Amino acid sequence: MRTPEGTTSPVGAPRFPTARRAGCPFDPPPAFDTIRSDAPMSRMTYPYGQVGWLVTGYDQARAVLGDVRFSSLPEGKLSPVKVPGSELDLAALPPGMFVNMDAPEHTRYRRLLNSHFTVRRVRQMEEWVTGIVEGVLDDMEKAGSPVDLVERFAKPIPTLVTSELLGLPVEQRAGFQHDVSVLFSLSSSGEEMVESMTRLGGTLGALLAAKRAEPTDDLLGNLISDTDLTDDELLGITFVLLIAGLETTANMLALGAFALMEHPDQLAALLADESVVDDAVEELLRYLSVVQVGPVRVAAEDFEFEGHRIRKGEVVTVSLPAANRDPGRFPDPDRLDFGRGDSGHIAFGRGPHQCMGHHLARLELRIGYLSLFRRFPGLRPAVPAGDVPTREMMVTYGVQRLDVVW
């Protein structure tokens, strides 16, 4: 994207911060604090020299995410950093990828899916989500200490939940999990990610064909029976569910468990009174804010916003971790405190593109954390906290692996 005509590139506009403070795996890069204190919405230089905007303030982040003048269409979007997947051509993705759409197309897809993720529907899933979590913990216990909590706990739970939700046959789940892992791997190249997406497309295409031949009572089966969506649209929708349902939840499960082990006072408070689990989940979501790159929007027109002149085509990146650590909204924001109460965090975004599966994610986190520490009350990292490898250069932050003992 070129700088819009009539504007100039500010000299010295900073780049998107990625360096975290050594020994502080749960805190965002400290540069965000400096940037926010100067201006909660400021100029930023993108990887190839283009200049856009960075939003670090809580109020400004909410305003951007709720303002339809900031478009979600793929045209003109730029990743603020070079991370695996940022080189993919968003315009070439399946047509059902509604996260890259604006109204009315986006609204149409959301309405077709909303009924599958209501509070009532998610509450009905509690028993089988609990069964999935307990089964994963059974396997983890059989494997014996030490284990990698990422591979044995955090990844299997959302993969199995999503497989059940989509109605994926049991015999296909191992291959499905492998391709999903490649898609989100730290070491995957853009070419490997495309290959992984192609394989997943083949798996899901065959699944759709089977469900059209014999309708099933699951999310995909119901969409096939109750809507006029094409297979390409269904494929795009499924990719959205995979990205939202697997990557973010898996990283929250692992990083949240790590944070609990490193904050024994908060873990003790949770285990002493499990009724605080909902507050604990909300505070962990605020404190960790694992979506560390984006959301990204593009100005659809020229307009004034928060005292700034925004030009059509300019790219705006919202930092959710920075917004959720804004001291103007959250007193003592760098402290994990389950007694904080209703935080009003925006870890799931806000506005028309707020994560549709947030109720299901909360359910998985609530059951996952409680079940894990009930089963293994002495759970602890097998290595010093500073030696746990993290995912700085990924869209979703977390730990690469987390060896634990009990």
Secondary structure, DSSP 4 states (H G I P E B T S, - for coil): -PPPTT--PPTTPPBPP-PPPTT-TTSPPTHHHHHHHH-SEEEEE-TTS-EEEEE-SHHHHHHHHH-TTEE--STT---SS--TTTTS-GGGS-TT-GGG--TTHHHHHHHHHHTTSSHHHHHHTHHHHHHHHHHHHHHHHHH-SSEEHIIIIITHHHHHHHHHHHT--GGGHHHHHHHHHHHT-TT--HHHHHHHHHHHHHHHHHHHHHHHHS--SSHHHHHHHH----HHHHHHHHHHHHIIIIIHHHHHHHHHHHHHHH-HHHHHHHHH-GGGHHHHHHHHHHHH--B-S--EEEESS-EEETTEEE-TT-EEEE-HHHHTT-TTTSSSTTS--TTS------TT--GGGS-TTHHHHHHHHHHHHHHHHHH-TT-EESS-GGGS-B-TTSSB--BS--EEE-
